[in-house]
Amino acid sequence: MSKLHPTLEKVTQRIIDKSRDSRKRYLEGMERGLQNQPDRSSVSCSNLAHAYAGAEEDQQALKTSQGPNIGIVTSYNDMLSAHQPYGRYPERLKIYAREVGATAQVAGATPAMCDGVTQGEDGMELSLFSRDVIALSTGVALSHAMYDGALMLGICDKIVPGLLIGALRFGHLPAIFVPSGPMPTGIPNKEKQRVRQLYAEGKATRDDLLESESKSYHSPGTCTFYGTANSNQMMMELMGLHLPGSAFIQPGTKLRQALDRETVHRVAAIGHGGSDYRPLGRCVDEKAIINAAVGLLATGGSTNHAIHIPAMARAAGVQIDWTDISELSSAVPLLASVYPNGSGDVNHFHDAGGIGYIIGELLDNGLAHVDIMTVGGNDLTDYAKEPGLEGDTLTWRDIGASGDDTMLRTVADPFHADGGMRLVEGNLGRACFKTSAIGPERYTIEAPCRVFSTQQGVSEAFKKGELDRDVVVVVRFQGPRANGMPELHALTPPLGVLQDKGYKVALVTDGRMSGASGKVPAAIHCSPEALGGGPLALLQDGDIVRLCANTGSLSTTADLSSRTPASAPDQATGVGRELFAMFRAQADEAERGGSAMLVTAGL
């Protein structure tokens, strides 16, 4: 294992220094939480009777406090394929708890929307703020003070960050995240992409498109492209919040069940009452947050995490920003090529060595912190292995070399020398540019801009042929305060068509792009956002905009100083958007996490 890379050391120390006061306040709060954790023998009998009434065969064990009681926070629904397997989890987890003298109860449930279902629809404007709602729901679930540990059942986009933010407010408890695994591989991703573009050009029918999509998203389990959901699972491994290697084991397998069983046994063993206390608030520290960012960069993960990582960090009293992430990216090479950055999906990635291989490479080259408190091992070295079964016994084994160098490579021979997420800034603000999904020949785009205030406006202009030229498409008033910062993934096919015609095309927006987006160069999450007078509100059609990942530039040659900001569209209603007005009104900038809840909580 190598000495820590100097860039990693520098950024880590900077984050520790600027987090000193907030981290101290957080840990003091968690210590108070531990001291105030009630001894249930002193709790009102009426309170306890309410809590035990539905426990059926576990009632006696709860009454006599025979062992730790584990709270299950579930995001189950059967509309979201990744979370459909969770339907039967509680009854199994309770059985596993009884095996070690513990009990388990479903403490509560959280919403779990599917961005794949709401993509391009009005409901997508609720997506980012659903993370705040999930965190609040987690807080409500664990507020009953009946629990000695927690199991967090969640996988997808805003759900894992929301669960972690909520659970961190109960950081005196141990908590382990429980994935359910990806669906089997469907049609090749390039074929799916081909049919999408044909449909965008009017060369494929809706029936053709639905048939293609249904062959890709076809069964229970996580979608298999390397988007936000699977990036979540990677981060939980790099932070040591899963059992090692459990992220991408498919649902319904014996190995999946063995990992679930061991997870329950483990959370029961690391509570305050035992000799191996591992509270969540101590596991998630500055080094664990750095590891999450490093893993994201090394694997070409979702740009959504440029928003989620700062938000999760704030919940633990840790301060990290895009300058930190961009500087880490300069030192962390891209070691994985998973669709949309490559041709294979997460099943191929896992079969080639997966996250364990990535962790081993990072540790061997001083690019990750080994000395973090994990839930499932002595330190992060235990996560550089893969799980397996010897008969019915769960074991972990060394991974060895990459099983496919088109999918996984070494630090000495990476796909790219850097992690592919760069900060671009200038007189149009600060934004993120994901270079890992596009070729270097597209790192610089300079062209007249065409300005839109809605995604629908872009689609209409595309259909009319108005964008058939070199163009920087600017989509503004898509930030947290304007409309909840929806993903604009639906723009990828038409912009990809323009690019394939030979035009130089880029996207600049204060909105988000999906974790599955790539191909077209984009400056996303522009901050400050247009609403409130951010510089995107000053742009006009025809202004020359320059976007350059090489120089880190996002600028216009236009003189913006005398212009009046454009008016934002009226905030839309319907599908519950009016209920989220308070979130929009309070939300902070994307670089701080785009959260209303963290602002009002003073974090």
C-alpha positions in Angstrom: 0.0 0.0 0.0 1.5 3.3 -1.1 1.9 6.6 0.8 -1.1 8.9 0.4 -1.0 10.9 -2.9 0.0 14.5 -2.2 -3.1 15.9 -3.9 -5.3 13.7 -1.8 -3.4 14.7 1.3 -3.7 18.4 0.5 -7.4 18.3 -0.3 -8.1 16.2 2.8 -6.3 18.6 5.1 -8.1 21.6 3.5 -11.5 19.9 4.1 -10.6 19.0 7.7 -9.5 22.6 8.3 -12.6 24.3 6.9 -14.8 21.7 8.6 -13.3 22.0 12.0 -16.0 24.0 13.7 -19.0 22.3 11.9 -17.6 18.8 12.5 -17.0 19.6 16.2 -20.6 20.7 16.6 -21.8 17.6 14.8 -19.9 15.2 17.0 -21.0 17.0 20.1 -24.6 16.7 19.0 -24.1 13.0 18.4 -22.6 12.5 21.8 -25.7 14.2 23.3 -27.8 11.8 21.3 -26.0 8.9 22.8 -26.3 10.2 26.3 -30.0 10.9 25.8 -30.7 7.5 24.2 -33.3 6.2 26.6 -32.9 3.0 28.6 -36.2 1.5 27.6 -36.7 0.2 31.2 -37.3 3.8 32.2 -39.7 4.7 29.3 -43.4 4.9 30.0 -45.2 1.6 30.0 -47.9 3.1 27.7 -45.2 4.2 25.2 -43.6 0.8 25.2 -47.0 -1.0 24.9 -47.7 1.0 21.8 -44.3 0.1 20.3 -44.6 -3.6 21.1 -48.2 -4.1 20.2 -47.6 -5.1 16.5 -44.4 -7.1 17.2 -46.2 -10.5 17.3 -43.6 -13.2 18.2 -41.0 -10.6 19.1 -43.1 -9.0 21.9 -41.6 -11.0 24.7 -38.0 -10.4 23.6 -38.8 -6.6 23.4 -40.4 -6.5 26.8 -37.5 -8.2 28.4 -34.8 -6.3 26.4 -33.1 -9.5 25.5 -31.0 -7.9 22.8 -30.6 -4.9 20.5 -33.7 -3.7 18.6 -32.9 -2.8 14.9 -35.0 -0.2 13.1 -35.6 -0.9 9.4 -36.1 2.2 7.2 -37.5 1.0 3.9 -38.1 2.7 0.6 -40.0 -0.2 -0.9 -42.4 0.2 -3.7 -43.1 -2.1 -6.7 -43.1 0.7 -9.3 -39.4 1.2 -8.9 -37.7 -1.9 -10.1 -34.6 -1.5 -7.9 -36.8 -1.4 -4.8 -39.3 -4.0 -5.7 -37.2 -6.8 -4.1 -37.5 -5.0 -0.7 -41.2 -6.1 -0.4 -40.2 -9.3 1.4 -37.1 -8.0 3.2 -38.6 -7.1 6.6 -39.9 -10.6 7.4 -36.5 -12.1 6.4 -34.5 -9.4 8.3 -36.5 -10.2 11.4 -35.7 -13.9 11.2 -32.0 -13.0 10.8 -32.1 -10.7 13.8 -33.6 -13.5 16.0 -30.7 -15.7 15.1 -28.4 -13.5 17.1 -30.8 -12.7 19.9 -31.9 -9.3 18.4 -35.2 -8.0 17.2 -36.1 -5.8 14.2 -39.0 -3.6 13.4 -39.9 -1.5 10.4 -39.4 2.0 11.9 -40.8 3.7 8.9 -40.9 4.1 5.1 -39.8 6.8 2.8 -41.0 7.9 -0.7 -39.0 6.5 -3.6 -39.7 8.1 -6.9 -38.2 6.7 -10.1 -36.4 9.4 -12.2 -36.6 7.0 -15.1 -40.4 7.2 -15.0 -40.6 11.0 -14.4 -37.8 11.8 -16.9 -39.0 14.7 -19.1 -42.3 14.8 -17.3 -43.7 17.4 -14.8 -43.0 15.1 -11.9 -39.3 15.4 -12.4 -39.5 18.8 -10.8 -40.1 17.0 -7.5 -37.1 14.8 -7.8 -34.3 16.7 -6.1 -36.5 17.8 -3.3 -37.6 14.3 -2.7 -34.2 13.8 -1.2 -35.1 16.3 1.5 -38.5 14.5 2.0 -36.7 11.2 2.3 -34.3 12.6 4.9 -37.2 14.0 6.9 -39.0 10.7 6.7 -35.9 8.9 7.9 -35.8 11.3 10.8 -39.4 10.6 11.7 -38.8 6.9 11.5 -35.9 6.9 13.9 -37.4 9.5 16.2 -39.2 6.9 18.2 -36.0 6.2 20.2 -36.8 2.5 20.2 -33.7 1.4 18.3 -30.1 0.4 18.9 -29.2 0.3 15.2 -30.6 0.8 11.8 -30.8 -0.9 8.4 -31.4 1.4 5.5 -33.2 -0.1 2.5 -32.6 2.0 -0.5 -30.6 2.1 -3.8 -31.7 4.8 -6.3 -31.0 8.4 -7.1 -32.1 10.7 -4.4 -33.0 7.9 -2.0 -29.6 6.8 -0.7 -28.4 10.4 -0.2 -31.7 11.2 1.6 -31.5 8.1 3.8 -27.9 8.9 4.7 -28.7 12.6 5.5 -31.6 11.5 7.7 -29.7 8.7 9.4 -26.7 11.0 10.2 -28.9 13.0 12.5 -29.0 9.8 14.5 -25.3 9.3 14.1 -24.9 7.8 17.6 -26.5 4.7 16.2 -24.8 2.1 13.9 -26.4 2.0 10.5 -25.8 -0.3 7.5 -27.1 0.2 4.0 -28.7 -2.9 2.4 -28.7 -3.0 -1.4 -30.8 -5.5 -3.3 -28.7 -5.7 -6.5 -29.1 -5.1 -10.3 -31.4 -6.8 -12.7 -29.8 -9.1 -15.3 -28.3 -7.5 -18.4 -30.8 -6.7 -21.2 -30.2 -5.6 -24.7 -26.8 -4.0 -25.5 -26.7 -0.4 -24.4 -25.5 0.8 -27.8 -28.6 -0.7 -29.4 -30.8 1.1 -26.9 -29.1 4.4 -27.6 -29.4 3.8 -31.4 -33.2 3.3 -31.2 -33.5 6.4 -29.0 -31.8 8.6 -31.6 -33.8 7.0 -34.5 -37.0 7.9 -32.6 -35.7 11.5 -32.0 -35.2 11.8 -35.8 -38.6 10.4 -36.6 -37.1 7.2 -38.1 -38.5 4.8 -35.5 -42.1 4.4 -34.2 -43.2 4.7 -30.6 -43.9 0.9 -30.6 -40.2 0.4 -31.7 -39.0 2.6 -28.9 -41.1 0.9 -26.2 -40.0 -2.5 -27.3 -36.4 -1.5 -27.1 -36.7 0.1 -23.7 -38.6 -2.9 -22.4 -35.8 -5.2 -23.4 -33.4 -3.0 -21.4 -35.5 -2.4 -18.3 -37.1 -5.8 -18.0 -37.2 -7.2 -14.4 -36.8 -6.4 -10.7 -33.5 -5.0 -9.8 -31.5 -1.9 -10.4 -31.2 -0.6 -13.9 -27.8 -1.8 -15.2 -26.3 1.4 -16.6 -23.8 3.3 -14.4 -26.1 6.2 -13.5 -26.9 7.7 -10.1 -28.3 4.6 -8.5 -25.3 2.4 -9.2 -23.0 5.3 -8.3 -24.8 5.4 -5.0 -23.9 1.8 -4.4 -20.2 2.4 -5.3 -20.1 5.3 -2.8 -21.5 3.2 0.0 -18.8 0.7 -0.5 -16.0 3.4 -0.6 -17.4 4.8 2.6 -17.6 1.4 4.2 -21.4 1.5 4.8 -22.2 -1.8 3.0 -21.0 -5.2 3.8 -17.9 -5.5 1.5 -18.7 -6.3 -2.1 -22.5 -6.4 -1.7 -23.5 -3.7 -4.1 -23.9 -5.6 -7.4 -25.0 -9.1 -6.3 -28.3 -9.8 -8.1 -31.6 -10.2 -6.3 -32.9 -13.6 -5.4 -29.6 -15.4 -5.3 -28.2 -17.4 -2.4 -25.2 -15.0 -2.2 -27.6 -12.0 -1.9 -29.5 -13.7 0.9 -26.2 -14.6 2.7 -25.1 -11.0 2.5 -28.4 -9.7 3.8 -28.2 -12.2 6.7 -24.7 -11.2 7.6 -25.7 -7.5 7.4 -28.3 -8.0 10.1 -25.9 -10.0 12.3 -23.3 -7.2 11.8 -25.5 -4.3 12.8 -26.6 -6.1 15.9 -22.9 -6.6 16.8 -21.7 -3.0 16.4 -24.1 -1.2 18.7 -23.3 0.8 21.8 -24.0 -2.1 24.1 -21.2 -4.3 22.7 -17.4 -4.2 22.5 -17.2 -3.0 18.9 -19.2 0.2 18.8 -19.3 1.7 15.3 -21.7 4.7 15.1 -22.6 6.1 11.8 -21.5 9.6 12.7 -17.9 8.3 13.3 -18.0 6.2 10.1 -18.9 9.2 7.9 -16.0 11.6 8.5 -13.9 13.8 6.2 -11.9 10.8 4.9 -15.0 8.8 4.1 -16.4 11.7 2.2 -13.1 12.1 0.3 -13.3 8.3 -0.5 -16.8 8.7 -1.9 -15.6 11.5 -4.2 -12.5 9.6 -5.3 -14.6 6.5 -6.1 -17.0 8.7 -8.2 -14.1 10.0 -10.2 -12.3 6.7 -10.6 -15.4 5.1 -12.0 -16.9 7.9 -14.1 -19.9 8.1 -11.9 -23.0 10.3 -12.0 -22.7 14.1 -12.1 -25.7 14.2 -9.7 -23.2 13.4 -7.0 -21.6 16.8 -7.4 -24.8 17.9 -5.6 -25.3 15.0 -3.3 -21.8 14.7 -1.9 -21.8 18.3 -0.5 -25.3 17.7 0.9 -24.4 14.4 2.6 -21.2 15.9 3.9 -23.0 18.9 5.4 -25.2 16.5 7.4 -22.1 15.1 9.0 -20.5 18.5 9.6 -18.1 18.2 6.7 -17.6 21.0 4.1 -16.6 20.0 0.5 -17.1 22.0 -2.7 -16.5 21.7 -6.4 -13.0 23.1 -6.2 -12.1 20.2 -3.9 -13.8 17.6 -6.2 -12.1 19.1 -9.3 -8.7 19.1 -7.7 -9.2 15.5 -6.7 -10.2 14.7 -10.3 -6.8 16.0 -11.5 -5.1 13.3 -9.5 -7.5 10.4 -9.7 -7.4 8.4 -13.0 -10.4 6.9 -14.7 -10.2 3.1 -14.0 -13.6 2.0 -15.2 -15.5 2.2 -18.5 -19.1 1.4 -17.8 -22.1 2.5 -19.9 -22.7 5.3 -20.7 -18.9 5.9 -20.6 -18.3 2.4 -22.1 -20.2 -0.5 -23.7 -20.6 -2.9 -20.7 -23.0 -2.5 -17.8 -22.6 -2.9 -14.1 -23.0 -6.7 -14.3 -20.0 -6.8 -16.7 -18.2 -4.4 -14.3 -18.8 -6.6 -11.3 -17.8 -9.8 -13.2 -14.5 -8.1 -14.2 -13.6 -7.4 -10.6 -16.0 -4.5 -9.8 -15.7 -2.2 -6.9 -13.3 -4.4 -5.0 -10.8 -4.2 -7.8 -11.2 -0.4 -7.9 -10.7 -0.1 -4.2 -7.6 -2.3 -4.3 -6.0 -0.2 -7.1 -6.8 3.1 -5.3 -5.3 1.9 -2.0 -2.2 0.4 -3.7 -1.5 3.8 -5.2 -2.3 6.1 -2.3 -5.5 7.4 -3.8 -8.0 6.5 -1.0 -8.0 6.6 2.7 -7.6 3.2 4.2 -8.0 4.3 7.8 -11.7 4.8 8.0 -14.2 3.2 10.4 -16.2 0.8 8.3 -19.3 -1.3 9.3 -17.9 -4.5 7.9 -14.1 -4.8 8.3 -11.1 -3.6 10.1 -10.5 -0.8 7.5 -11.0 -0.2 3.8 -8.6 -3.1 2.8 -11.5 -5.5 3.6 -13.5 -3.9 0.8 -10.8 -4.7 -1.8 -12.2 -8.3 -1.9 -15.3 -10.0 -3.3 -17.9 -12.1 -1.5 -18.6 -15.7 -2.4 -20.1 -18.9 -0.9 -18.2 -22.0 0.1 -21.1 -24.3 0.5 -23.4 -22.2 2.6 -20.6 -20.2 4.3 -20.1 -16.6 3.3 -16.5 -15.8 2.6 -14.4 -13.0 1.0 -11.6 -13.7 -1.4 -8.9 -11.7 -3.2 -9.9 -10.4 -6.7 -6.6 -10.4 -8.5 -6.1 -8.8 -12.0 -8.9 -7.2 -14.0 -11.0 -9.8 -15.7 -11.6 -7.4 -18.7 -9.3 -4.5 -19.5 -12.0 -2.9 -21.7 -14.0 -2.5 -18.5 -11.4 -2.1 -15.7 -7.8 -1.0 -15.8 -4.9 -0.2 -13.5 -3.7 3.2 -12.3 -0.6 2.7 -14.5 -2.7 2.2 -17.6 -6.0 4.1 -17.0 -8.7 5.0 -19.5 -8.0 8.7 -18.8 -5.3 10.3 -16.7 -7.9 12.2 -14.6 -11.3 11.5 -13.1 -13.2 13.4 -15.7 -15.2 15.8 -13.6 -14.0 19.4 -14.0 -15.0 22.7 -12.6 -15.5 25.3 -15.3 -16.0 29.0 -14.3 -16.0 32.5 -15.6 -18.4 35.3 -16.2 -21.3 32.8 -16.6 -20.7 31.3 -13.1 -19.4 28.0 -11.8 -20.5 24.7 -13.3 -19.5 21.0 -13.6 -18.2 19.4 -16.9 -18.0 15.6 -17.1 -15.2 14.8 -19.5 -15.1 11.1 -19.0 -18.1 10.4 -21.3 -16.8 12.4 -24.3 -13.7 12.6 -26.4 -11.0 15.3 -25.9 -11.9 16.8 -29.3 -15.1 18.0 -27.8 -13.6 19.6 -24.7 -13.8 23.0 -26.2 -16.9 24.5 -27.9 -17.3 28.1 -28.9 -20.4 29.1 -30.8 -23.4 31.5 -30.8 -25.9 30.5 -28.1 -29.6 29.8 -28.4 -31.4 30.6 -25.1 -34.4 28.6 -23.8 -36.3 28.7 -20.5 -37.8 25.2 -20.9 -36.8 21.8 -22.2 -39.9 21.8 -24.4 -38.6 24.9 -26.1 -35.4 23.0 -27.1 -37.3 20.1 -28.5 -39.6 22.3 -30.5 -36.7 24.2 -32.0 -34.9 20.9 -32.8 -38.0 19.6 -34.7 -38.2 22.8 -36.7 -34.5 22.5 -37.7 -33.6 25.8 -36.0 -30.6 24.2 -34.2 -29.0 22.7 -37.3 -25.8 24.6 -36.9 -22.9 25.1 -34.4 -24.7 26.1 -31.3 -24.4 26.3 -27.5 -27.9 25.5 -26.2 -28.6 27.4 -23.0 -31.4 26.1 -20.8 -31.9 28.4 -17.9 -34.4 28.8 -15.0 -33.8 25.1 -14.2 -32.2 25.6 -10.8 -33.4 24.5 -7.4 -35.2 27.8 -6.7 -36.7 28.1 -10.1 -38.4 24.7 -10.6 -36.7 22.2 -8.3 -33.7 21.5 -10.7 -35.1 18.7 -12.9 -32.8 16.4 -14.9 -32.7 17.3 -18.5 -31.8 13.8 -19.8 -34.5 14.0 -22.5 -32.4 16.6 -24.3 -29.6 14.1 -24.9 -31.0 12.3 -28.0 -31.8 15.5 -30.0 -28.5 17.2 -29.1 -26.7 13.9 -29.9 -28.4 13.9 -33.4 -27.1 17.4 -34.0 -23.6 16.4 -33.0 -23.7 13.3 -35.2 -24.6 15.6 -38.1 -21.2 17.2 -37.6 -22.2 20.3 -35.8 -20.3 21.6 -32.7 -22.9 21.4 -29.9 -22.8 22.0 -26.2 -25.3 22.4 -23.4 -25.1 25.1 -20.7 -27.7 24.9 -17.9 -28.4 25.6 -14.3 -30.3 22.3 -14.3 -29.1 18.7 -14.0 -28.3 16.0 -16.4 -29.0 12.3 -15.7 -26.4 10.0 -14.4 -26.9 8.2 -17.7 -26.2 11.2 -19.8 -23.0 11.6 -21.8 -21.9 12.1 -25.4 -22.6 15.9 -25.6 -20.3 18.3 -23.8 -22.3 20.1 -21.0 -21.7 22.7 -18.3 -24.4 21.7 -15.8 -25.5 22.9 -12.3 -24.5 26.5 -13.2 -24.3 28.5 -10.1 -25.6 31.0 -9.2 -28.8 29.9 -10.9 -30.6 32.2 -13.3 -33.5 32.9 -10.9 -32.4 35.8 -8.7 -30.1 37.4 -11.4 -27.5 34.7 -12.1 -25.5 35.5 -15.2 -27.4 33.0 -17.4 -30.4 35.3 -17.0 -28.5 38.0 -18.9 -27.6 35.9 -22.0 -29.4 36.6 -25.3 -29.7 34.6 -28.5 -26.5 35.0 -30.6 -24.1 35.8 -27.8 -20.8 33.9 -28.2 -20.3 31.4 -25.4 -17.1 29.5 -24.8 -17.0 26.3 -22.9 -13.6 24.7 -22.4 -12.7 21.8 -20.1 -9.0 22.2 -20.8 -8.8 25.7 -19.4 -11.8 25.4 -17.0 -13.6 28.2 -18.7 -17.3 29.1 -19.0 -17.7 32.5 -20.4 -19.2 34.8 -23.0 -17.7 37.7 -24.9 -20.9 39.7 -24.6 -21.0 42.7 -22.3 -23.5 41.7 -19.6 -23.0 44.7 -17.3 -25.9 46.8 -18.7 -28.5 44.1 -19.3 -31.6 43.5 -17.4 -32.2 39.9 -16.2 -34.8 37.9 -18.2 -38.0 37.1 -16.4 -38.4 33.5 -15.2 -41.4 31.5 -16.3 -44.3 31.3 -13.9 -43.7 28.4 -11.5 -45.9 25.6 -12.6 -48.5 23.8 -10.6 -49.9 20.3 -10.9 -48.6 16.9 -9.9 -48.0 18.3 -6.4 -45.5 21.0 -7.5 -47.3 23.7 -5.5 -46.7 21.7 -2.3 -43.0 22.1 -2.8 -43.1 25.9 -3.0 -41.5 26.2 0.5 -38.6 24.0 -0.7 -38.0 26.1 -3.7 -38.1 29.3 -1.7 -35.5 28.1 0.8 -33.1 26.1 -1.4 -29.5 27.0 -1.7 -27.2 26.7 -4.6 -26.3 23.4 -6.3 -22.7 23.6 -5.1 -24.0 23.6 -1.5 -26.3 20.6 -2.3 -29.4 22.3 -3.6 -31.2 21.7 -0.3 -33.9 23.7 1.5 -33.9 21.4 4.6 -30.2 21.8 5.3 -30.5 25.6 5.0 -33.4 25.8 7.5 -31.7 23.4 9.8 -28.7 25.7 10.0 -26.3 23.1 8.6 
